Amino acid sequence: MSVSLENVKVMVIDDSKTIRRTAETLLAKAGCEVITAVDGFDALAKIADSRPDIIFVDIMMPRLDGYQTCALIKNNSEFKGTPVIMLSSKDGLFDKAKGRIVGSDEYLTKPFGKSELMNAIQSHINPTEKSA
């Protein structure tokens, strides 16, 4: 059975309006609260306010790319435990390794489907965590 994603706060950082809107629609239908950002700077300003449970970040963005954004999130003691999933149209070994180096928890290749998004969230968010 699938885990309920009700009230899971998900941030989607992508400079593509299409990707942001697609992810937002899929996630909202699953019951997630979705926060979107157009780039790393926009995201960093919103992360402190919204405190997302999981963050999806595109690698190729203007100003602050996904690697830099992920590194900044992971270097912040308050947010280093927040799962960060890299999104990219590149699926080379180098790109995935670079994602790991900056602290990403997973790497999804675009185009991704609903199942990849949901599986990524379910594998990193455990709603029954620390309930005992």
C-alpha positions as CSV (number, residue, x, y, z in Angstrom):
1,M,0.0,0.0,0.0
2,S,1.2,3.5,-0.6
3,V,2.1,5.8,2.2
4,S,-0.1,8.8,2.7
5,L,1.7,12.0,1.6
6,E,-0.9,14.2,3.3
7,N,0.6,17.3,4.8
8,V,4.2,16.6,3.6
9,K,5.8,19.9,2.7
10,V,7.7,19.6,-0.6
11,M,9.8,22.3,-2.2
12,V,10.4,22.2,-6.0
13,I,13.2,24.4,-7.2
14,D,13.4,24.6,-11.0
15,D,13.8,27.5,-13.5
16,S,11.4,25.7,-15.8
17,K,7.8,26.8,-15.2
18,T,6.6,23.6,-16.9
19,I,8.5,21.3,-14.5
20,R,7.4,23.4,-11.5
21,R,3.8,23.3,-12.5
22,T,3.9,19.5,-13.4
23,A,5.5,18.6,-10.1
24,E,3.2,20.9,-8.2
25,T,0.1,19.3,-9.8
26,L,1.2,15.7,-9.2
27,L,2.3,16.4,-5.6
28,A,-0.8,18.5,-4.7
29,K,-3.0,15.6,-5.9
30,A,-1.2,13.3,-3.5
31,G,-2.0,15.6,-0.6
32,C,1.4,17.4,-0.4
33,E,1.8,21.0,0.5
34,V,4.0,22.4,-2.4
35,I,6.3,25.4,-2.3
36,T,8.0,26.3,-5.6
37,A,11.0,28.4,-6.3
38,V,12.5,29.7,-9.6
39,D,16.2,29.4,-8.6
40,G,18.5,28.8,-5.7
41,F,18.3,32.3,-4.3
42,D,14.5,32.3,-4.4
43,A,14.6,28.9,-2.7
44,L,17.0,29.8,0.1
45,A,14.8,32.8,1.0
46,K,11.7,30.4,1.2
47,I,13.3,27.5,3.0
48,A,13.7,29.3,6.3
49,D,10.1,30.4,6.2
50,S,8.4,27.2,4.9
51,R,10.7,24.5,6.4
52,P,10.0,21.9,3.8
53,D,10.2,18.1,4.6
54,I,11.9,17.3,1.3
55,I,13.4,19.4,-1.5
56,F,13.7,18.7,-5.2
57,V,16.3,20.9,-7.0
58,D,17.1,21.2,-10.6
59,I,20.8,21.2,-11.4
60,M,20.9,23.6,-14.4
61,M,19.6,27.0,-13.2
62,P,20.8,30.5,-13.6
63,R,22.5,32.5,-10.7
64,L,22.8,29.6,-8.2
65,D,22.8,26.1,-9.7
66,G,21.4,23.0,-8.1
67,Y,24.8,21.8,-6.8
68,Q,25.5,25.2,-5.1
69,T,22.0,25.3,-3.7
70,C,22.2,21.8,-2.3
71,A,25.6,22.5,-0.7
72,L,24.2,25.6,1.0
73,I,21.2,23.7,2.3
74,K,23.3,20.8,3.6
75,N,25.9,23.2,5.2
76,N,23.2,24.8,7.2
77,S,22.9,23.0,10.6
78,E,19.2,23.6,10.7
79,F,18.5,22.0,7.3
80,K,21.3,19.5,6.8
81,G,18.9,16.7,7.7
82,T,16.3,17.7,5.0
83,P,16.4,15.3,2.1
84,V,17.5,17.0,-1.2
85,I,16.7,15.2,-4.5
86,M,18.6,16.5,-7.5
87,L,16.7,16.8,-10.8
88,S,18.5,16.8,-14.1
89,S,18.2,15.9,-17.8
90,K,21.8,14.5,-17.6
91,D,22.2,11.1,-16.1
92,G,25.9,10.7,-16.3
93,L,28.0,9.1,-13.6
94,F,29.9,12.4,-13.1
95,D,26.7,14.4,-12.5
96,K,25.4,11.9,-10.0
97,A,28.8,11.7,-8.2
98,K,28.9,15.5,-8.0
99,G,25.4,15.5,-6.6
100,R,26.5,13.0,-3.9
101,I,29.6,15.2,-3.1
102,V,27.4,18.2,-2.3
103,G,25.1,16.1,-0.2
104,S,22.2,15.2,-2.3
105,D,20.1,12.2,-1.1
106,E,18.9,11.0,-4.5
107,Y,19.1,11.9,-8.2
108,L,16.2,11.8,-10.6
109,T,16.6,12.1,-14.3
110,K,14.1,14.2,-16.3
111,P,11.6,13.6,-17.6
112,F,10.3,12.0,-14.4
113,G,6.9,10.5,-13.8
114,K,4.5,10.5,-10.9
115,S,5.8,7.2,-9.6
116,E,9.4,8.4,-9.4
117,L,8.4,11.5,-7.5
118,M,6.2,9.6,-5.1
119,N,8.8,6.9,-4.6
120,A,11.5,9.5,-3.9
121,I,9.3,11.2,-1.3
122,Q,8.2,7.9,0.3
123,S,11.8,6.6,0.6
124,H,12.9,9.8,2.4
125,I,9.9,10.7,4.5
126,N,8.6,8.3,7.1
127,P,5.4,9.6,8.6
128,T,5.6,7.1,11.5
129,E,9.1,8.2,12.3
130,K,9.8,8.8,16.0
131,S,6.2,8.1,17.0
132,A,7.2,5.6,19.7
